[in-house]
Amino acid sequence: MTNLRRLRLWLVLALVVACGRRRADSSPAPAVPGPASADSLLNLAEQAFNRGKWGQAQKYFDLAAPLIPSTDARYLKMHFFLGEILFVQGSHLQAVREFRRVADERPEDPMAPDALLRAGDAYADLWRRAELDPTYGETARTVYQEVLSRYANTPTAARAGLRLAELGEKFAAKEYKNALFYFKYKADDSAILMFRSLIAAYPRSAVVPGALEHLLRSYQRVGYVEDVKETCAYITQYHPDPAGPRRLCPAAPAGGTGVPEKP
């Protein structure tokens, strides 16, 4: 290699190293996280949340989390939002943890009742079909009852009461299906016990008229005459629609019959 070529190569290498040094020296120093950056991240997270960009919102909340101590007023709001994001993404149990953090760490905070209610909603949503294992439904019922106990006479408690009524319909539907199974195979004594239990536990459920009808048919099939009379007296008072289970009742004698205890 000639001296001229060596000189050119040396100059090229020197220029590359110098440029690299200038680029490195001119790079901005990393920003030191502080309250302003936490505010900025939270604003970006809420904007993404409001647009339904759940993954993007979660990313910003995760970046903000280390910057916000538990004593910060924004701490509970951040975890409430995270709970909502995890819920909508299908991570129900992780959502419960976020909601319970809000409700349990500061139960006196205005956000706590709604957070506890949403924890119940997450459990309830996991029990989507009445015929499946009701464990999550039972847990949801416990959480809604906790809302009623801890935050009585509040709008959130009123919503929890409505949720309990909805759950009650699912529990009643589950018991009704189980009772129908025994009725179908003429295990009438078992069916009778289950229909009576259902009617007593969920007297306002939509399945009660059907349960009363099948209860009457079971009584008639096994010849329980007195039970038919008592159940018909109950039907006459609480379910008088002639197109409902009352149509299966024998005509009452003059003067009618006494109204028994609820079956």
LINMOTA-V541763 format. One record per residue. N is the residue number from 1. RES is the residue in one letter. SS is DSSP state (2 for helix, 1 for strand, 0 for the rest). PHI is phi in radians with two decimals (999 if undefined). Layout:
{{N RES SS PHI} {N RES SS PHI}}
This chain:
{{1 M 0 999} {2 T 0 -1.28} {3 N 2 -1.07} {4 L 2 -1.15} {5 R 2 -1.18} {6 R 2 -1.09} {7 L 2 -1.13} {8 R 2 -1.09} {9 L 2 -1.08} {10 W 2 -1.13} {11 L 2 -1.13} {12 V 2 -1.09} {13 L 2 -1.08} {14 A 2 -1.11} {15 L 2 -1.13} {16 V 2 -1.07} {17 V 2 -1.10} {18 A 2 -1.15} {19 C 2 -1.09} {20 G 2 -1.06} {21 R 2 -1.13} {22 R 2 -1.12} {23 R 2 -1.12} {24 A 2 -1.15} {25 D 2 -1.21} {26 S 2 -1.51} {27 S 0 -1.17} {28 P 0 -1.19} {29 A 0 -1.21} {30 P 0 -1.05} {31 A 0 -1.20} {32 V 0 -1.49} {33 P 0 -1.03} {34 G 0 -2.73} {35 P 2 -0.99} {36 A 2 -1.13} {37 S 2 -1.20} {38 A 2 -1.12} {39 D 2 -1.04} {40 S 2 -1.08} {41 L 2 -1.13} {42 L 2 -1.16} {43 N 2 -1.11} {44 L 2 -1.11} {45 A 2 -1.12} {46 E 2 -1.19} {47 Q 2 -1.08} {48 A 2 -1.12} {49 F 2 -1.05} {50 N 2 -1.14} {51 R 0 -1.57} {52 G 0 1.34} {53 K 0 -1.58} {54 W 2 -1.11} {55 G 2 -1.11} {56 Q 2 -1.16} {57 A 2 -1.08} {58 Q 2 -1.09} {59 K 2 -1.05} {60 Y 2 -1.19} {61 F 2 -1.11} {62 D 2 -1.11} {63 L 2 -1.23} {64 A 2 -1.35} {65 A 2 -0.93} {66 P 0 -1.16} {67 L 0 -1.60} {68 I 0 -2.07} {69 P 0 -1.26} {70 S 0 -1.15} {71 T 0 -1.46} {72 D 0 -1.30} {73 A 0 -1.11} {74 R 2 -1.47} {75 Y 2 -1.07} {76 L 2 -1.14} {77 K 2 -1.07} {78 M 2 -1.06} {79 H 2 -1.24} {80 F 2 -1.12} {81 F 2 -1.06} {82 L 2 -1.06} {83 G 2 -1.05} {84 E 2 -1.11} {85 I 2 -1.12} {86 L 2 -1.12} {87 F 2 -1.04} {88 V 2 -1.18} {89 Q 0 -1.44} {90 G 0 1.61} {91 S 0 -1.64} {92 H 2 -1.08} {93 L 2 -1.22} {94 Q 2 -1.18} {95 A 2 -1.08} {96 V 2 -1.00} {97 R 2 -1.06} {98 E 2 -1.18} {99 F 2 -1.13} {100 R 2 -1.19} {101 R 2 -1.05} {102 V 2 -1.12} {103 A 2 -1.24} {104 D 2 -1.64} {105 E 2 -1.28} {106 R 0 -2.42} {107 P 0 -1.11} {108 E 0 -1.56} {109 D 0 -1.21} {110 P 0 -1.01} {111 M 0 -1.42} {112 A 2 -1.06} {113 P 2 -1.03} {114 D 2 -1.15} {115 A 2 -1.12} {116 L 2 -1.14} {117 L 2 -1.06} {118 R 2 -1.19} {119 A 2 -1.09} {120 G 2 -1.08} {121 D 2 -1.08} {122 A 2 -1.12} {123 Y 2 -1.13} {124 A 2 -1.09} {125 D 2 -1.20} {126 L 2 -1.27} {127 W 0 -1.76} {128 R 0 -1.58} {129 R 0 -2.25} {130 A 0 -1.07} {131 E 0 -1.36} {132 L 0 -1.45} {133 D 0 -0.92} {134 P 0 -1.52} {135 T 2 -0.98} {136 Y 2 -1.17} {137 G 2 -1.11} {138 E 2 -1.15} {139 T 2 -1.15} {140 A 2 -1.05} {141 R 2 -1.06} {142 T 2 -1.08} {143 V 2 -1.18} {144 Y 2 -1.09} {145 Q 2 -1.14} {146 E 2 -1.13} {147 V 2 -1.05} {148 L 2 -1.07} {149 S 2 -1.28} {150 R 2 -1.41} {151 Y 0 -2.26} {152 A 0 -1.03} {153 N 0 1.10} {154 T 0 -2.06} {155 P 2 -1.00} {156 T 2 -1.14} {157 A 2 -1.11} {158 A 2 -1.09} {159 R 2 -1.17} {160 A 2 -1.09} {161 G 2 -1.08} {162 L 2 -1.14} {163 R 2 -1.11} {164 L 2 -1.11} {165 A 2 -1.12} {166 E 2 -1.11} {167 L 2 -1.11} {168 G 2 -1.00} {169 E 2 -1.07} {170 K 2 -1.21} {171 F 2 -1.12} {172 A 2 -1.12} {173 A 2 -1.09} {174 K 2 -1.14} {175 E 2 -1.12} {176 Y 2 -1.11} {177 K 2 -1.10} {178 N 2 -1.12} {179 A 2 -1.15} {180 L 2 -1.09} {181 F 2 -1.03} {182 Y 2 -1.19} {183 F 2 -1.10} {184 K 2 -1.04} {185 Y 0 -1.72} {186 K 0 1.04} {187 A 0 -1.54} {188 D 2 -1.15} {189 D 2 -1.09} {190 S 2 -1.17} {191 A 2 -1.07} {192 I 2 -1.04} {193 L 2 -1.05} {194 M 2 -1.26} {195 F 2 -1.12} {196 R 2 -1.11} {197 S 2 -1.09} {198 L 2 -1.06} {199 I 2 -1.12} {200 A 2 -1.24} {201 A 2 -1.37} {202 Y 0 -2.29} {203 P 0 -1.11} {204 R 0 -1.76} {205 S 0 -1.20} {206 A 0 -1.15} {207 V 0 -1.54} {208 V 2 -1.09} {209 P 2 -0.99} {210 G 2 -1.14} {211 A 2 -1.12} {212 L 2 -1.12} {213 E 2 -1.09} {214 H 2 -1.24} {215 L 2 -1.10} {216 L 2 -1.06} {217 R 2 -1.11} {218 S 2 -1.13} {219 Y 2 -1.04} {220 Q 2 -1.15} {221 R 2 -1.18} {222 V 2 -1.73} {223 G 0 1.38} {224 Y 0 -1.52} {225 V 2 -1.12} {226 E 2 -1.12} {227 D 2 -1.14} {228 V 2 -1.08} {229 K 2 -1.09} {230 E 2 -1.13} {231 T 2 -1.19} {232 C 2 -1.17} {233 A 2 -1.11} {234 Y 2 -1.10} {235 I 2 -1.07} {236 T 2 -1.03} {237 Q 2 -1.43} {238 Y 2 -1.82} {239 H 0 -2.42} {240 P 0 -1.35} {241 D 0 -0.97} {242 P 0 -1.14} {243 A 0 -1.54} {244 G 0 -1.61} {245 P 2 -1.09} {246 R 2 -1.07} {247 R 2 -1.12} {248 L 2 -1.53} {249 C 0 -1.44} {250 P 0 -1.18} {251 A 0 -1.05} {252 A 0 -1.30} {253 P 0 -1.21} {254 A 0 -0.98} {255 G 0 1.60} {256 G 0 1.27} {257 T 0 -2.11} {258 G 0 -1.21} {259 V 0 -1.54} {260 P 0 -1.41} {261 E 0 -1.12} {262 K 0 -1.08} {263 P 0 -1.18}}
